[in-house]
Amino acid sequence: MFKTYILFSDTISKYYTGHSQDLENRLTEHNSGETSSIKGGIPWRVVWFQELSTRRLAIELENKIKKRGASRFLSDLKAK
């Protein structure tokens, strides 16, 4: 199983969207500074995720969220 996820940083008030087979490990990597492009947002926290059966589906959902914008995507979910 793969997970598409949205993280939020209270430090910089920004969202980050990604996908992974091991979300707990990926979050640890993000918060240890291994991902240099988002190191400035540590600590990151998971605000939403969805499990998908294939990597292809996870990437498609990640791209859909990125096109919509994570904040808007989450607002759309709350409105339902």
N, C-alpha and C positions, 0 to 999 in steps of 0.2 A: 504494500500500500504506500501511496505517496500522499503528502499533505501540501496543499497550497495554503500559505499563511500570510497574515498581516501582523507586523510588529509596530509598536509605537514607542517613541522616545519622549519622555517628559522633559528631558534635558534640552532638546532642540525643537520640540513640538512638531515632529515629523513622523510620517509612516514609512514603512519599508515592506515591500511585498516580495515573496519568494516562494520556492517550493523545495521539498526535501523528503527523503525517505525516513529520516530520523530527526524530527523536529526538536526534540530535547537537546541532542548533540549540536544541531545547527544553531540553536539559541545560545548555547554555551560558547560556540565559536564566535558568534557575533559579539557577545558580551565580554569576551577575553581580548578583543581587538584584532582577531585573525582576519576579519574582513575590513581592510584598510579604508574602503570608501565610506563606511558607516561608523567608523571608530569614534567619531565625535559625538555620537548619540548615545553612548553607553550610559546607563543601562537601558536595554531594549526589553520590552515585555510583549507577550503574545496577546493580541486583542481579538483575534479571530483565526480560525483555520477550518479547512474541510478536507476530509480524506477522499482520495480518488484511487481507482483501481490501477491506472497506468500513468507513467511519467508523461506521456503525450497529453492526457486529459489535465494533468496538473499544470503543465506549461500553458495549455490553452486557457485555463481559468486564470492563471497568473497574468497572462497577457490581457485578458478581458478586464481584470481589475486595474491593471496599469493604465489601460486606455481610458477607463472611466474615472480613475483617481480613487485611491483607497478611502479617503474621507467620504466621497460621494457614494461609493459602493456600500460602505457601512451604513450610511444614512438611508439608502434604498432598502437595505435589509430591515432596518428598524421600522420603516414605514409600512412594511407588509404585515 
